[in-house]
Amino acid sequence: MRRVFYCLIVVIALACINPLHAQVQDAKREVSSSQVELLKRIFDVLNSTADEAKKWDDKGVAARTQAQIADLVWDVNQEDAKNHLKAAWTATAKVEEPKRDRSSVVNRSLRNGVRRDVLLVARKRAPELAARWLEEMIEESKSAEKKDRGTFDDRSARSAVLLQMANQLVADNPKAAAELLIESLSDGVSFNFQTTLIQIYLKDSALAETVFRAALARLRASGMSEPNELVTLYAYLYTPGRVFAANTSDNRNQMQLALGGPRVPVPAGRQNPAMAREFLAVASDLLLSAPLPEVNAQITARALVSVIGILWIEVAQELPDKAALLQARAHQLDSEARFSTAPVPRRADIPEVRQGESKESFAERRVDLLEETAAKGRDVLTRDIGYATAAVATTVERYERGLQLTGKIDDKNLRDGVRSWLIYRAVLHFIASGKLDEAHRLNLKNDDAAQRAVCFVVGAQRLVKDKDTDRAGEWLREAGVLIKRSEPNESTARIALGIVSTYGRLDTQASLDWLLYAVKLMRKAQPASLNLDQAPPFKRITGVTPITDVAANTTGFSLQSAVAVFPPDQFEQVLYVLNDITPQEARGMAVLTLCSNFLNSKSNAIRVQR
């Protein structure tokens, strides 16, 4: 009887399970079918956007959009993808460089930056196209009008693009970056060669040595195109991230210095003395045999003398015989270099350096000197600029002294501008340091509404990170009130995007509401500016506030960051909002980000075959 009872239970259970199993299978088929349909729609939207990009005015945005779409659709429809990629490369030729005077230090190329992004996709998807386009750049540089390079410019447009590509790849693929560095050596050793080589060294010292030895082989085979090639390699070995340029000025002791790059615990030259010694020998031979040209002999002589001076200490320790020859060569070149013998006066705004003095003490004495100089100004304007300069020279920790100095400025606009800048800098510092109460109190004293709103957004980002979402919401609401009271412009649009991206981490509905509002503000914004992820830069006070942006380390203020916060299940809802964006370039960028998010989401494992 008991056995019969158990059998009945099993029969009943199976009867219940079978329909449930069938329902699950039906649900899976339904979900799979809906995902397939959505994927097909996404690819249609992407292809349509790529075609629209051919008509856009901003060719830089068009090229980048077409290249990214080509990458996304490549596995689904290679023919369409290749056409989009070719259209992207065609668009790069139409990218216009901003109109500005060429710098004697460094010249950034917008066109090269766009070409880098297109070539990265081409190298991944169609290497034959990448190789052909790089060859086109060589021919183009031969026929183009020759322009003077800045001290820290790369050897050619092609090498600049190759090095930028390497810098983009080095974090995830050091080997690919190394290959690009070696390829760039066809045009010589460029300034940015050592920047990426340092990053390779920190990941794989053996791979970095291979690249460095390729540079040495290039010098042995082709000689030195200019002395700066030697100091670039010297910097990698001995002073990574700090590159002195060859000096060609009247002042023998003047030097141009470029700083940047990650910290290196043990420089490559100390870790591998044999390789460093080999470099010093090659560099010494090149400096000893370098001829002086008939044209610009004085400039060349000065450059050679200064580079000998940079390398001499290391050469003297490792190769004393070569050092003696270099010293004699420098004395010989002095007659041609004809450096000025007049003493160089010390800058009036810089105090004398005291041995063993801290940076804080030196900065304080400099502010004292600037304040004293300002007080002696002959007229109101001179005094105002002097006090403004002194206020800005205060360290961020001493912002209160800076605010006191602004009280001595008569001109209201200048006084208010410097005061807002000091508060803005200090609030961002407090947020980064986790001192949010101090940041909030001080931020309320800033009369610049846009700066105040940025700080509320950045503070909310920090609060979200600290898992204080309630307070983060309060800060975002304060930012929102300020933006809605402000005149629509490019800055307010970017700040609104920052609100969208931050709300996306704690309140999806509020994020969507703010996206609707941001779309209205975007009509006043340039499409390229919407690509920038840091907080919008505010108007500088010429001659007073520094060129560097105090908000350079902020993130989350781009259109991509705003769209990226929405989950895949809101695709249609967000797309509907994005369709109202103008200009059309901004809409294309937003749609691309939305589609890319879905295709790259971990929850989507489907691959559509057409």
ABEGO torsion letter per residue (X at the ends): XAAAAAAAAAAAAAAAAAAAAAAAAAAAAAAAAAAAAAAAAAAAAAAAAAAAAAABABAAAAAAAAAAAAAAAAAABAAAAAAAAAAAAAAAAABBBBBBBBBAABBBBAAAAAAAAAAAAAAAABAAAAAAAAAAAAAAAAABBBBBBBAABBABAAAAAAAAAAAAAAAABAAAAAAAAAAAAAAEBBAAAAAAAAAAAAABAAAAAAAAAAAAAAAAAAEBABAAAAAAAAAAAABBGBBBBBBABABAABBBBBBEEBBBABBAAAABAAAAAAAAAAAAAAAAABBBBABGAAAAAAAAAAAAAAAAAAAAAABAAAAAAAAAAAAAAAAAAGBBABBBBBBAABBBBBBGBBAAAAAAAAAAAAAAAAAABABAAAAAAAAAAAAAABBAAAAAAAAAAAAABABAAAAAAAAAAAAAAAAAAAAAAGBAAAAAAAAAABABAAAAAAAAAAAAAAAAAAGBAAAAAAAAAAAAAAAAABBBBAAAAAAAAAAAAAAAAABAAAAAAAAAAAAAAAAABBAAAAABABBBBBBBBBGABBABBAAAABBGABAAAAAAABBAAAAAAAAAAAAABOBAAAAAAAAAAAAAAAAABAABABBBBX
